[in-house]
Amino acid sequence: MTAFVAGLDADPASAYDPCYQGYFRCFNAGRYYEAHDVLEHLWLQGGRDDPDHAFYKGLIQLAGAFVHLRKQQEHPTHAKHGRRLRPAARLFALAAANLAAYGPRHLGLDVDAVCALCAERTADLIRANYEQNPWSPDGLPKISLA
């Protein structure tokens, strides 16, 4: 994990942990599994007593939701991957629930905007009756630190 995080080119002058910075680099590049993985390292390190525990968990769930969307888009007829739209919607809802208490901004993140992204993607999925994937590699969502 240390070598992977070092390879993400985190800003050493930043007040934020390299794993936290790495999450955004991976997420914005569409590397959702890696984003999930790198932030999970920080989340587990802090434990349940960390005041940011639910915040990190929400961001991990957000990345997980996009893992589902990406896998479904890449393999829509696959027995497992083709059924990932409902689980994605559930993870978007969980992510928003975990993040909402930290809004409007927390650790340099516009939490309200991320919660809005979760709500938009969930609404897209529901409106399409879980039959159309709103994710596209041509329009990757971007979230960034202020």
Residue pairs with C-beta under 8 A, 6 or more apart in sequence:
1 37
1 38
1 41
4 22
4 34
4 38
5 18
5 19
5 22
5 38
5 41
6 18
8 18
8 21
8 22
8 25
8 26
8 38
9 25
10 18
10 21
10 22
10 25
11 21
14 21
16 107
16 108
16 145
17 42
19 38
19 39
19 41
19 42
20 39
20 42
20 107
21 145
22 35
22 38
22 39
23 35
23 38
23 39
23 59
23 63
24 35
24 143
24 144
24 145
26 32
26 34
26 35
26 38
26 63
27 35
27 62
27 63
27 66
27 141
27 143
28 140
28 142
28 143
28 144
29 140
30 66
30 70
30 137
30 140
32 63
32 64
32 66
32 67
32 70
33 63
33 67
35 63
36 60
36 63
36 64
36 67
39 56
39 59
39 60
39 63
40 60
42 56
43 50
43 53
43 56
43 57
43 60
46 52
46 53
46 56
47 53
50 56
52 102
52 106
52 107
54 98
54 99
54 101
54 102
55 98
55 99
55 102
55 106
55 107
57 98
58 94
58 95
58 96
58 97
58 98
58 99
58 102
59 95
59 99
59 114
61 91
61 92
61 94
61 95
61 98
62 91
62 92
62 95
62 99
62 114
62 117
62 118
64 91
64 95
65 88
65 89
65 91
65 92
65 95
65 118
65 121
66 88
66 135
66 141
68 84
68 85
68 87
68 88
68 91
69 84
69 85
69 88
69 121
69 133
69 134
69 135
70 135
70 137
71 81
71 84
72 81
72 82
72 83
72 84
72 85
72 88
72 133
72 135
73 133
73 135
73 136
73 137
74 81
75 81
75 82
76 82
76 133
85 125
85 130
85 131
85 133
86 125
86 130
88 121
88 125
89 121
89 122
89 125
89 126
89 130
92 118
92 119
92 121
92 122
92 125
93 118
93 122
95 114
95 118
96 114
96 115
96 118
96 119
96 122
99 111
99 114
99 115
99 118
100 111
100 115
102 111
103 111
103 112
103 115
104 110
104 111
104 112
105 111
105 112
105 146
107 145
108 145
108 146
109 143
109 145
109 146
110 143
110 146
113 143
114 143
117 141
117 143
121 134
121 135
124 132
124 134
125 132
125 134
128 134
